[in-house]
C-alpha cells in the first residue's frame, strides 16, 4: 500500500484488475438478466465500459485517501 495522497504502480495494477473483474461481472449480469433469456448479442458494451471505468477510478480514489496501514484519511 502507498502513503496517503500518493499512488504507486501496484495501485494502478490493482485498479486495472478491479476494472476487468467489474466488467466481467457486469457482462454476465446483463447476459443472464436479458428479457429473452441468455442473449449474447444484447450486451450493452457502453454500460460495461462505464462500470469498469467507474470501478477503477473509485478504487484509485479510495487508495489516494488511505494511508499505508489502510486507514481512510490517515492521521487527519
N, C-alpha and C positions, 0 to 999 in steps of 0.2 A: 504494500500500500504506500501511496505517496503522502507527502506532507500536505497540510491544509493549504488551499489555494494554489496547488501545483498538480500537474499530471506527469506521468512517466509513460514509457512505451507499453507497460503492462496494462495500464488503464485503457489505452486505446485498443489493445488486443482483446481485452475482456469486453469492451464496448462493442467491438465487431462481433464477438461470439454472442452477446446478448441480442444484437440486431438480427443475426442469422436465425437463432432459435425462435425469436418472436415472429419472424417472417414465416418460418416453417409451421409454427403453431397456428398462426392466422390463416395460412393456406389450408391446413387440414380442417380448421373450424369452418371455413367457407365451403370446403368440399362436402362435409357431412351435413351442413345446415342448408343446403340448396333445397328449394321447394319441390323439386322433382327427384329427390334422392341424390345419389352421387352423380355429380355433373362436373367432369374435368374441364369443360370449356366455359363454365360460368364464373370463373375466378376473377375477382376484381383486383387486378395486379396493382392498380394505383393505390388501393386501400392497403394492400400487403406492404407496399413500399413505404407508405406513410407510417404504418405501425412500426416497421423496422427502424425508420429514422427517428421517430419519437422515442422508442425504447433505447436506442443507442445514445441519443442526446441526453435522455433522462439519467442513464447510468453515468455518463460523464459529468453531468451536473451534480449528481449525488457524490461522486468521488472528489469533485472540486471543493465541496464544503465539508468533507470529513477529514480528520487527521489520520496519522499513520497507525493509530490504535482503533480506528473505526468509529470514533465518537463524532457525531454530527455537530458542527460548529466548533470543534476543538476545545480550547480553553476559554472561549468567549463567554 
